[in-house]
Amino acid sequence: MARAATTRPGMAVLETVVLSRLDVSLRRNALAGALEVARRARFLADRHRFPQARRLLRRAASQMGERPEVSVLRLEDCIIDLDVDDGDSRRAATAAQYVLDLADQAWAAEEDACVVGLLDLVLRLMFHPQLHFGATDSALSVDPHGFLAPLRASRAFQEVTRPVAVVAEQQRGSAVLDDDNDDNDDNAAFSATRERPRRVLFLSLKNWNFVTDIIADYDADERFEVRCQDLGDLPVVPEQSTVLALRVELARGRGHRVAVPQKVADDLAWADTVFVEWGSAAAVWASLVVPLLAPQARLLIRIHSYEASTAMPQLVDWNAVSELVTVSPAIRRMLETTVRLPGHVVVSTVPNRALLTRFRLPKTAGSARTIALVGWAARRKDPAWALDVLDLVRQDDPSWSLLLIGPDFPEDMSEAEAAYAEATRARIKALGSSVRITGRTSQVPAFLREAGVILSSSRREGTHEGFIEGAASGALPVVRNWPDVARWGGPGALFPAQWVVATPQEAAARILALGDDEAYRVQQAEWMVSHADWSAVRPRYDALLLGGAGRAV
């Protein structure tokens, strides 16, 4: 019926049915009724039908009166405010606390479906992208302990996220060592499997972008056997609500109910190492299921950037994890502060796989006055900051131009993203031929031949692969001190300090001072390749997957 509510009469029918069901619920279980209304409103809001969602919530709130459960509707309304970039943080915080109180009461009453719904609601508010990837500073980054305090004080959240995995000491490391083996030998840690290849199972949830080539490399390595499972193919796909439900089942001692398809169970039982790509719901699922079905396996979770500011790292059972892998020092430091990691968890930082030598091509004529930005069309990439830099250098020399490599802004955006995109497009249009957009392309090395300067203007990154490729190409590297992760070290913990600038004025000054220094650019390219090319990084992944002591942590 919700799907059919595309017309005014259809919406009227939907409202009538939902409010009639709520009327029945108020006599039986007001909390369950309020959660159902919130779910229907969320269905509409997810399709950008915000006025209809708000109308439904208002009518339901009027019907509920001053019951405590009305806070569920108010919290959903706060989430819709954030959807349209109109949130009131104080109102949201108050509503979240009321809903956490309801969750604690539901936990005590063993109303587990309500516990899942309430915690899901609170997490959707607290970790709304608008609060962590918008134009303002993320509260998780600015004051992580204060931000997480309400969650950590909630009995329901404490119980649901209590460690459930019992990891034997030999499973926390790599394997039981033979007395005759040298602990410093990468292969010695796996004496139990030295007569056969190391078995590695890669898990992800629909996104294999940064791990596909790694998988191919290790599949071709005789020291390894490789399998892959996309958890998006499971009958119940891991997402926030489903992993919360699994968490509740395990917290109640009902772990035997965990249902996993036989093929997935067989692969888990086969694996020596389980490598989870992205700190998404897949990581939560793996931390709950691997100890049950693959207690012999080392569990590795790799987190990039975005996931660190979502609820998922808070829901992982880190007691089940052998190693947390990060791709940048800033994200590592952020996670070490915001997540309670047991002492046995090894935390390592290893770059992504990048074949950087293919970018070392001769520059084209005219490249010396071209600034490039790779992967630009998102508010967190902040191309408006790059346009500020362009305006400043053009004051000195109008021949400067900006090359935006990658597709334009997507069609489906939040209202806040759409407003940012409209303002940015207007500025680009006003600059005329001084700004060029390549559109979607697989020819990034060729386009980087035209770049004398590579810029990273982002508010937040883990590594910014396009910037790394541009630096390797011999373009002058200029990277903004990414505001959302600056307190964790930002790009200064990843690249040479002199590459990092705080303002468009500092960026313009660096470009004007060094843009014509070809020897300097070549030197920086050599640094980039020596530190981040796959030839330098591959041995660190060998140590990671073989479990040896040689990895850089």
PARONU-695849 format. One record per residue (C-alpha): residue number from 1; residue in one letter; x, z, y. Coordinates in steps of 0.02 Angstrom, whole numbers, always signed. Each point is the difference from the previous one (the first is absolute). Layout:
[NUM,'A',[X,Z,Y]] ...
This chain:
[1,'M',[+0,+0,+0]] [2,'A',[+146,+38,+118]] [3,'R',[+71,-172,-36]] [4,'A',[-169,-78,+38]] [5,'A',[-18,+87,+169]] [6,'T',[+61,-148,+101]] [7,'T',[-159,-19,+102]] [8,'R',[-96,+121,+109]] [9,'P',[-141,+19,-129]] [10,'G',[+129,+23,-137]] [11,'M',[+87,+136,+100]] [12,'A',[-167,+86,+29]] [13,'V',[-32,+2,-187]] [14,'L',[+174,+68,-33]] [15,'E',[-25,+140,+126]] [16,'T',[-170,+44,-72]] [17,'V',[+66,+11,-178]] [18,'V',[+157,+99,+47]] [19,'L',[-96,+123,+109]] [20,'S',[-134,+22,-134]] [21,'R',[+134,+42,-127]] [22,'L',[+76,+120,+126]] [23,'D',[-169,+87,+19]] [24,'V',[-3,+30,-187]] [25,'S',[+180,+60,+1]] [26,'L',[-35,+127,+136]] [27,'R',[-113,+91,-123]] [28,'R',[+128,-9,-141]] [29,'N',[+179,-27,+59]] [30,'A',[+19,-31,+186]] [31,'L',[+188,-26,-17]] [32,'A',[-18,-141,-127]] [33,'G',[-132,-80,+111]] [34,'A',[+111,+6,+154]] [35,'L',[+144,-78,-97]] [36,'E',[-112,-142,-59]] [37,'V',[-52,-38,+179]] [38,'A',[+183,+2,+54]] [39,'R',[+42,-124,-139]] [40,'R',[-138,-119,+56]] [41,'A',[+58,+12,+180]] [42,'R',[+179,-33,-55]] [43,'F',[-57,-157,-93]] [44,'L',[-72,-66,+163]] [45,'A',[+149,+53,+106]] [46,'D',[+123,-84,-119]] [47,'R',[-92,-162,+41]] [48,'H',[+16,+34,+187]] [49,'R',[-186,+40,+15]] [50,'F',[+36,+153,+104]] [51,'P',[-164,+15,+98]] [52,'Q',[-101,-4,-161]] [53,'A',[+114,+129,-82]] [54,'R',[-14,+116,+149]] [55,'R',[-189,-19,+8]] [56,'L',[-13,+48,-184]] [57,'L',[+109,+154,+28]] [58,'R',[-99,+53,+154]] [59,'R',[-167,-15,-88]] [60,'A',[+66,+97,-151]] [61,'A',[+75,+136,+112]] [62,'S',[-166,+20,+89]] [63,'Q',[-85,+18,-169]] [64,'M',[+126,+132,-57]] [65,'G',[-11,+108,+156]] [66,'E',[+131,+138,+14]] [67,'R',[+43,+15,-184]] [68,'P',[+188,+24,-28]] [69,'E',[+3,-160,-103]] [70,'V',[-36,-103,+157]] [71,'S',[+187,+15,+37]] [72,'V',[+25,-134,-135]] [73,'L',[-97,-124,+107]] [74,'R',[+92,+52,+157]] [75,'L',[+168,-27,-84]] [76,'E',[-50,-174,-58]] [77,'D',[-53,-36,+179]] [78,'C',[+173,+56,+59]] [79,'I',[+79,-123,-122]] [80,'I',[-107,-140,+72]] [81,'D',[+59,+50,+174]] [82,'L',[+178,-27,-61]] [83,'D',[-50,-167,-78]] [84,'V',[-47,-61,+174]] [85,'D',[+146,+87,+88]] [86,'D',[-111,+128,+85]] [87,'G',[+48,+161,-89]] [88,'D',[-3,+177,+67]] [89,'S',[+137,+96,-92]] [90,'R',[-70,+172,+42]] [91,'R',[-175,-44,-61]] [92,'A',[+75,-77,-157]] [93,'A',[+108,+154,-37]] [94,'T',[-151,+115,+15]] [95,'A',[-105,-109,-114]] [96,'A',[+141,-10,-127]] [97,'Q',[+16,+190,-7]] [98,'Y',[-187,+20,-32]] [99,'V',[+9,-127,-141]] [100,'L',[+152,+85,-77]] [101,'D',[-100,+163,+0]] [102,'L',[-139,-91,-93]] [103,'A',[+129,-66,-124]] [104,'D',[+63,+176,-33]] [105,'Q',[-178,+58,-33]] [106,'A',[-32,-150,-114]] [107,'W',[+159,+37,-97]] [108,'A',[-54,+180,-28]] [109,'A',[-171,-61,-58]] [110,'E',[+81,-130,-115]] [111,'E',[-93,-142,+87]] [112,'D',[+143,-117,-38]] [113,'A',[-81,-163,+56]] [114,'C',[-28,+79,+170]] [115,'V',[+180,+63,+5]] [116,'V',[+61,-178,-26]] [117,'G',[-116,-70,+133]] [118,'L',[+43,+132,+128]] [119,'L',[+188,-9,-21]] [120,'D',[-8,-190,+2]] [121,'L',[-94,+11,+165]] [122,'V',[+126,+119,+78]] [123,'L',[+149,-104,-56]] [124,'R',[-79,-159,+66]] [125,'L',[-12,+84,+170]] [126,'M',[+169,+86,+3]] [127,'F',[+95,-153,-59]] [128,'H',[-101,-131,+92]] [129,'P',[+117,-144,+48]] [130,'Q',[-52,+17,+181]] [131,'L',[+80,+174,+5]] [132,'H',[+166,-54,-75]] [133,'F',[+22,-185,+34]] [134,'G',[-85,-19,+168]] [135,'A',[+65,+4,+177]] [136,'T',[+22,+190,+4]] [137,'D',[+126,+110,-90]] [138,'S',[-47,+52,-177]] [139,'A',[-40,+186,-13]] [140,'L',[+77,-1,-173]] [141,'S',[+164,-53,+78]] [142,'V',[-9,+107,+157]] [143,'D',[-56,+163,-83]] [144,'P',[-7,-23,-189]] [145,'H',[-22,+184,-43]] [146,'G',[-140,+25,+127]] [147,'F',[-85,-161,-53]] [148,'L',[+1,+44,-185]] [149,'A',[-42,+185,+24]] [150,'P',[-191,-17,-21]] [151,'L',[+22,-94,-164]] [152,'R',[+127,+122,-67]] [153,'A',[-111,+147,+46]] [154,'S',[-149,-72,-95]] [155,'R',[-27,+79,-169]] [156,'A',[-81,-159,-67]] [157,'F',[+147,-106,+53]] [158,'Q',[+123,+127,-70]] [159,'E',[-87,+2,-168]] [160,'V',[-23,-188,-11]] [161,'T',[+182,-36,+43]] [162,'R',[+76,+140,-102]] [163,'P',[+139,-68,-114]] [164,'V',[-68,-41,-171]] [165,'A',[+151,-83,-79]] [166,'V',[+115,+108,-104]] [167,'V',[+164,-94,+2]] [168,'A',[+133,+55,-122]] [169,'E',[+174,+18,+75]] [170,'Q',[+69,-146,-100]] [171,'Q',[-144,-109,+61]] [172,'R',[+34,+45,+181]] [173,'G',[+170,-78,-15]] [174,'S',[+35,-157,-95]] [175,'A',[+7,+55,-182]] [176,'V',[+89,+125,-112]] [177,'L',[+187,-31,+13]] [178,'D',[+117,-9,-149]] [179,'D',[+138,+129,+6]] [180,'D',[+130,-138,-10]] [181,'N',[-67,-100,+147]] [182,'D',[+70,-7,+176]] [183,'D',[-136,+51,+124]] [184,'N',[+71,-121,+128]] [185,'D',[-27,-151,-110]] [186,'D',[-161,-89,+53]] [187,'N',[-42,-38,-180]] [188,'A',[+46,+170,-70]] [189,'A',[-161,+77,+64]] [190,'F',[-94,-107,-123]] [191,'S',[+94,+33,-159]] [192,'A',[-164,+2,-93]] [193,'T',[-30,-184,+43]] [194,'R',[+177,-72,+8]] [195,'E',[-31,-103,-158]] [196,'R',[-140,-96,+84]] [197,'P',[-42,-61,+176]] [198,'R',[-71,+120,+127]] [199,'R',[-190,-19,+6]] [200,'V',[-70,-6,+176]] [201,'L',[-185,-11,+40]] [202,'F',[-43,-54,+177]] [203,'L',[-169,+56,+69]] [204,'S',[-82,-55,+160]] [205,'L',[-173,-17,+75]] [206,'K',[-26,-183,+47]] [207,'N',[+154,-9,+112]] [208,'W',[+161,-62,-81]] [209,'N',[+77,-79,+156]] [210,'F',[+161,+101,+6]] [211,'V',[+28,+25,-186]] [212,'T',[-35,-169,-81]] [213,'D',[+179,-62,+18]] [214,'I',[+70,+167,-58]] [215,'I',[-105,-13,-156]] [216,'A',[+62,-177,-32]] [217,'D',[+182,+55,+19]] [218,'Y',[-18,+142,-125]] [219,'D',[-104,-102,-119]] [220,'A',[+151,-117,-12]] [221,'D',[+122,+145,-26]] [222,'E',[+36,+32,-185]] [223,'R',[+19,+186,+35]] [224,'F',[-187,+11,+38]] [225,'E',[-170,-40,-71]] [226,'V',[-132,-16,+134]] [227,'R',[-190,+10,+1]] [228,'C',[-124,+2,+144]] [229,'Q',[-175,+70,+23]] [230,'D',[-111,-29,+152]] [231,'L',[-112,+152,+15]] [232,'G',[-123,-106,+96]] [233,'D',[-51,-66,-172]] [234,'L',[-55,+171,-63]] [235,'P',[-187,+27,-33]] [236,'V',[+6,+137,+134]] [237,'V',[+120,-59,+135]] [238,'P',[+104,+140,+76]] [239,'E',[-55,+35,+178]] [240,'Q',[-17,+159,+99]] [241,'S',[-167,+54,-70]] [242,'T',[+41,-42,-181]] [243,'V',[+168,+89,-1]] [244,'L',[-82,+151,+82]] [245,'A',[-128,-1,-140]] [246,'L',[+141,-8,-128]] [247,'R',[+88,+142,+91]] [248,'V',[-157,+106,-13]] [249,'E',[-18,-37,-186]] [250,'L',[+178,+56,-31]] [251,'A',[-16,+153,+111]] [252,'R',[-152,+52,-103]] [253,'G',[+101,-19,-160]] [254,'R',[-87,-159,-56]] [255,'G',[+155,-109,-14]] [256,'H',[-52,-61,-172]] [257,'R',[-135,-103,+86]] [258,'V',[+126,-116,+83]] [259,'A',[-45,-174,-63]] [260,'V',[+137,-133,+3]] [261,'P',[-14,-174,-78]] [262,'Q',[+99,-13,-161]] [263,'K',[+117,-133,+69]] [264,'V',[+48,+112,+146]] [265,'A',[+18,+151,-115]] [266,'D',[+113,-101,-117]] [267,'D',[+110,-56,+145]] [268,'L',[+16,+178,+63]] [269,'A',[+47,+63,-173]] [270,'W',[+129,-142,-12]] [271,'A',[+86,+36,+167]] [272,'D',[+159,+98,+31]] [273,'T',[-25,-17,+188]] [274,'V',[-160,-28,+98]] [275,'F',[+31,-74,+172]] [276,'V',[-149,+9,+119]] [277,'E',[+5,-119,+147]] [278,'W',[-80,+68,+160]] [279,'G',[-57,+178,+32]] [280,'S',[-181,-53,-19]] [281,'A',[-138,+64,-112]] [282,'A',[+102,-79,-141]] [283,'A',[+133,+134,+29]] [284,'V',[-129,+139,-10]] [285,'W',[-75,-74,-158]] [286,'A',[+171,-16,-82]] [287,'S',[+49,+178,+43]] [288,'L',[-157,+61,-88]] [289,'V',[+0,-116,-150]] [290,'V',[+184,-25,-44]] [291,'P',[+28,+183,-50]] [292,'L',[-148,-13,-120]] [293,'L',[+41,-169,-79]] [294,'A',[+187,-21,+29]] [295,'P',[+79,+173,+10]] [296,'Q',[+166,-77,-54]] [297,'A',[+10,-118,+149]] [298,'R',[+86,+23,+167]] [299,'L',[-125,-32,+140]] [300,'L',[+66,-81,+159]] [301,'I',[-110,-29,+153]] [302,'R',[+59,-116,+139]] [303,'I',[-77,+28,+172]] [304,'H',[+27,-122,+143]] [305,'S',[-71,+48,+171]] [306,'Y',[-188,-15,+19]] [307,'E',[-42,+108,-150]] [308,'A',[+99,+148,+70]] [309,'S',[-137,+24,+131]] [310,'T',[-145,-12,-122]] [311,'A',[-77,+135,-108]] [312,'M',[+78,-67,-161]] [313,'P',[+167,+95,+5]] [314,'Q',[-102,+159,+25]] [315,'L',[-96,-35,-161]] [316,'V',[+146,-47,-113]] [317,'D',[+45,+131,-130]] [318,'W',[+183,+6,+45]] [319,'N',[+34,+117,-146]] [320,'A',[-17,-154,-111]] [321,'V',[+122,-107,+101]] [322,'S',[+184,-17,-41]] [323,'E',[+51,-94,+156]] [324,'L',[-73,-47,+169]] [325,'V',[+75,-164,+62]] [326,'T',[-9,-43,+184]] [327,'V',[+60,-158,+87]] [328,'S',[+58,+80,+163]] [329,'P',[+72,+168,+56]] [330,'A',[-139,+27,+127]] [331,'I',[-139,-12,-129]] [332,'R',[+101,+109,-118]] [333,'R',[+16,+137,+132]] [334,'M',[-184,-14,+43]] [335,'L',[-52,+23,-182]] [336,'E',[+121,+144,-27]] [337,'T',[-89,+90,+143]] [338,'T',[-181,-47,-32]] [339,'V',[-5,+11,-191]] [340,'R',[+38,+153,-105]] [341,'L',[+127,-67,-124]] [342,'P',[+54,+107,-148]] [343,'G',[+185,+36,-13]] [344,'H',[+26,-114,-150]] [345,'V',[-58,-158,+91]] [346,'V',[+148,-110,+48]] [347,'V',[-27,-88,+167]] [348,'S',[+97,-161,+25]] [349,'T',[+6,-135,+132]] [350,'V',[+32,-177,-63]] [351,'P',[-34,-158,+102]] [352,'N',[-118,-139,-52]] [353,'R',[+64,-152,-92]] [354,'A',[+58,-131,+126]] [355,'L',[+101,-159,-27]] [356,'L',[+77,-3,+173]] [357,'T',[+137,-129,-24]] [358,'R',[-131,-138,+0]] [359,'F',[-33,+38,+184]] [360,'R',[+179,-36,+53]] [361,'L',[-33,-176,+64]] [362,'P',[+69,-89,+155]] [363,'K',[-99,+36,+158]] [364,'T',[-90,-143,+86]] [365,'A',[+33,-60,+177]] [366,'G',[-95,+110,+121]] [367,'S',[-7,+151,-115]] [368,'A',[+102,+105,+121]] [369,'R',[-152,+21,+113]] [370,'T',[-129,+32,-135]] [371,'I',[-62,+173,-50]] [372,'A',[-85,+7,-171]] [373,'L',[-126,+124,-70]] [374,'V',[-44,-15,-185]] [375,'G',[-168,+62,-63]] [376,'W',[-75,+38,+169]] [377,'A',[-191,-7,+1]] [378,'A',[-55,+181,-15]] [379,'R',[-15,+141,+124]] [380,'R',[+129,+105,-92]] [381,'K',[+122,-148,+19]] [382,'D',[-38,+11,+188]] [383,'P',[+40,-178,+55]] [384,'A',[-55,+50,+176]] [385,'W',[+163,+101,+9]] [386,'A',[+96,-159,-47]] [387,'L',[-92,-93,+139]] [388,'D',[+56,+136,+121]] [389,'V',[+180,-34,-54]] [390,'L',[-25,-187,+22]] [391,'D',[-68,+25,+177]] [392,'L',[+154,+102,+46]] [393,'V',[+131,-122,-66]] [394,'R',[-92,-147,+80]] [395,'Q',[+22,+84,+169]] [396,'D',[+187,-28,-27]] [397,'D',[-14,-171,-84]] [398,'P',[-168,-93,-18]] [399,'S',[+68,-100,-147]] [400,'W',[-26,+147,-119]] [401,'S',[-141,-21,-127]] [402,'L',[-83,+99,-139]] [403,'L',[-23,-65,-178]] [404,'L',[-137,+91,-96]] [405,'I',[+29,-34,-185]] [406,'G',[-152,+24,-109]] [407,'P',[-190,-19,+10]] [408,'D',[-109,+50,+147]] [409,'F',[-111,+155,-1]] [410,'P',[-125,+1,-145]] [411,'E',[-185,-29,+28]] [412,'D',[-57,+163,-80]] [413,'M',[+61,+141,+113]] [414,'S',[-62,+166,+65]] [415,'E',[-67,+1,+177]] [416,'A',[+161,+81,+62]] [417,'E',[+109,-131,-86]] [418,'A',[-111,-139,+65]] [419,'A',[+14,+62,+179]] [420,'Y',[+189,+10,-16]] [421,'A',[+7,-175,-76]] [422,'E',[-107,-73,+141]] [423,'A',[+111,+75,+136]] [424,'T',[+158,-60,-89]] [425,'R',[-66,-176,-24]] [426,'A',[-43,-8,+185]] [427,'R',[+179,+44,+46]] [428,'I',[+69,-128,-122]] [429,'K',[-112,-135,+72]] [430,'A',[+56,+42,+176]] [431,'L',[+183,-23,-50]] [432,'G',[-34,-176,-63]] [433,'S',[+145,-86,-85]] [434,'S',[+110,+155,+17]] [435,'V',[-84,+72,-155]] [436,'R',[-15,-94,-164]] [437,'I',[-96,+56,-155]] [438,'T',[+54,-74,-167]] [439,'G',[-154,+50,-99]] [440,'R',[+12,+46,-183]] [441,'T',[+162,-68,-70]] [442,'S',[+116,+10,-149]] [443,'Q',[+143,-72,+104]] [444,'V',[+59,+159,+85]] [445,'P',[+187,-41,-25]] [446,'A',[-24,-166,+90]] [447,'F',[-93,+79,+145]] [448,'L',[+132,+136,+18]] [449,'R',[+127,-138,+33]] [450,'E',[-88,-15,+168]] [451,'A',[+21,+185,+41]] [452,'G',[+143,+67,+105]] [453,'V',[-81,+173,+8]] [454,'I',[-102,+90,-133]] [455,'L',[-117,+133,+66]] [456,'S',[-97,+140,-83]] [457,'S',[-135,+61,+119]] [458,'S',[-100,+102,-124]] [459,'R',[-75,+171,+25]] [460,'R',[+38,+39,-181]] [461,'E',[+99,-75,-143]] [462,'G',[+82,+53,-161]] [463,'T',[+136,-133,+7]] [464,'H',[-72,-157,+86]] [465,'E',[+60,-133,-120]] [466,'G',[-22,-142,+125]] [467,'F',[+115,+87,+122]] [468,'I',[+131,+27,-136]] [469,'E',[-8,-185,-44]] [470,'G',[+19,-47,+182]] [471,'A',[+152,+111,+21]] [472,'A',[+77,-76,-157]] [473,'S',[-28,-173,+74]] [474,'G',[+118,+38,+143]] [475,'A',[-130,+38,+134]] [476,'L',[+36,+144,+119]] [477,'P',[-91,+153,-73]] [478,'V',[-108,+98,+124]] [479,'V',[-116,+131,-76]] [480,'R',[-123,+112,+90]] [481,'N',[+14,+184,-46]] [482,'W',[-162,-8,-100]] [483,'P',[-104,+136,+87]] [484,'D',[-102,+56,-150]] [485,'V',[+154,+43,-103]] [486,'A',[+127,+34,+137]] [487,'R',[-2,+187,-32]] [488,'W',[+52,-35,-180]] [489,'G',[+150,-104,+53]] [490,'G',[-90,-166,+21]] [491,'P',[+107,-158,-8]] [492,'G',[+153,+99,+56]] [493,'A',[+8,+76,-175]] [494,'L',[+0,-174,-75]] [495,'F',[+99,-111,+118]] [496,'P',[+149,+23,+119]] [497,'A',[-50,+107,+149]] [498,'Q',[+47,-133,+128]] [499,'W',[-136,-114,-68]] [500,'V',[-136,+125,+49]] [501,'V',[-87,+0,+170]] [502,'A',[-138,+109,+70]] [503,'T',[-81,-111,+132]] [504,'P',[-26,-185,+38]] [505,'Q',[+125,+23,+143]] [506,'E',[+134,+59,-122]] [507,'A',[-41,-144,-117]] [508,'A',[+16,-127,+140]] [509,'A',[+165,+75,+57]] [510,'R',[+72,-11,-177]] [511,'I',[-58,-180,-17]] [512,'L',[+73,-54,+167]] [513,'A',[+164,+90,-33]] [514,'L',[+33,-61,-178]] [515,'G',[-109,-152,-28]] [516,'D',[+145,-120,+28]] [517,'D',[+129,+100,-100]] [518,'E',[+6,-103,-160]] [519,'A',[+142,+101,-77]] [520,'Y',[-100,+161,+20]] [521,'R',[-154,-78,-80]] [522,'V',[+102,-60,-149]] [523,'Q',[+74,+174,-20]] [524,'Q',[-174,+79,-3]] [525,'A',[-60,-129,-126]] [526,'E',[+144,+45,-115]] [527,'W',[-46,+184,+14]] [528,'M',[-181,-39,-44]] [529,'V',[+44,-104,-153]] [530,'S',[+128,+125,-64]] [531,'H',[-127,+142,+9]] [532,'A',[-166,-80,-50]] [533,'D',[+31,-157,-102]] [534,'W',[-56,+11,-181]] [535,'S',[+180,-16,-57]] [536,'A',[+33,+170,+81]] [537,'V',[-167,+78,-43]] [538,'R',[-18,-55,-182]] [539,'P',[+125,+129,-69]] [540,'R',[-102,+137,+81]] [541,'Y',[-157,-61,-88]] [542,'D',[+98,-6,-163]] [543,'A',[+43,+183,+23]] [544,'L',[-179,+38,+48]] [545,'L',[-78,-82,-152]] [546,'L',[+136,+56,-120]] [547,'G',[-13,+176,+66]] [548,'G',[+185,+21,+34]] [549,'A',[+86,+111,+123]] [550,'G',[+70,-145,+101]] [551,'R',[-151,-30,+112]] [552,'A',[+9,+36,+185]] [553,'V',[-120,+139,+43]] 
